Amino acid sequence: MSYQLGVDLGSAHLTAALVRRDGRVEPAPLSAGSGAIPAVVYLGADDSLLVGAAAQRRTLSDPDRAVLDPVGRVGDHTPLLVGGRPIAAEVLVARMVEHVVRTVATTTGEPPAALAVTHPAPWGQHKIGALRAALHAVGLDRSVLLAEPQAAAERYAATTPVPTGGLLAVLDFGGGTCDVAVVRREPRGFALVGGELARGRDIRPLGAG
């Protein structure tokens, strides 16, 4: 297995990238060479699932079976009603990730050696646990889940040294939201922290010198 796969769950788009053995990062082949597809799913009456542009085209002809931004509903106690059928949002999201893994594996000729799935920073253990269980149900039980700012910081630290205890401010300009988070370098990665901006610690935006 010559690559690792990262999948980012956004509110407007689902994006993915490959990390090759030599450290090269490239967009995952999801749609016409692009590493991004609309975060839309369409659940057919036969339980078949369309993802991305194909699902988006069905929103006009059969809107009751199309779901826009299921990521935003992960962990909700009230299920989504899709074609008259109640279904948890995390189940749809897990199947979206499964679709991405299968698409990339078909294109590359092999499955990924590892899979990382990022989620919005505000998610608590309830939402994370709900998605983890849903991923397990579709056979992706070895997925690594981490917050989007953590993933961005890891990528930054791959090329720019960040000392243990150092803080980074991560600005995420998404299609539907704009998020700001602070992460601290720990011995085994980055951890989300809060309140550091108010205390005037040494914080620098990603990309700053």
Salt bridges, closest charged atoms under 4 A:
ASP22 OD2 - ARG24 NE 2.70
GLU26 OE2 - ARG20 NH2 3.10
GLU26 OE1 - ARG24 NH1 3.17
ASP47 OD1 - ARG85 NH1 2.83
ASP47 OD1 - ARG95 NH1 3.32
ASP76 OD2 - ARG73 NE 2.37
ASP76 OD1 - LYS127 NZ 3.93
GLU196 OE2 - ARG184 NH2 2.73
GLU196 OE2 - ARG199 NH2 3.04
GLU196 OE1 - ARG201 NH1 3.37
